[in-house]
């Protein structure tokens, strides 16, 4: 059992759970430093784009959890 591999698995699962539980916070942290003038689009289109972005963040979080569980399972099985 490699300690680094287990820690990577725990980090992957933890980060994935954060992505799943709080996609709005992940989006806010990602866009820190951007001013409203950087955004393009028509008035009122932010809500629709927000749902798409939240779905993408949740999908990435689910992938992190699945990969983290797989890597942890492989590390503990050896």
Residue pairs with C-beta under 8 A, 6 or more apart in sequence:
1 75
1 76
1 78
2 75
5 71
5 72
5 74
5 75
6 72
6 75
6 76
8 68
8 71
9 68
9 69
9 71
9 72
9 75
10 68
10 72
11 68
12 64
12 65
12 67
12 68
12 71
13 64
13 65
13 68
13 69
13 72
14 68
15 61
15 64
15 68
16 60
16 61
16 62
16 63
16 64
16 65
16 66
16 68
17 61
17 65
18 25
18 26
18 61
19 26
19 57
19 58
19 60
19 61
19 62
19 64
20 58
20 61
20 62
20 65
23 53
23 54
23 57
23 58
23 61
24 54
26 57
27 50
27 53
27 54
27 57
39 46
41 49
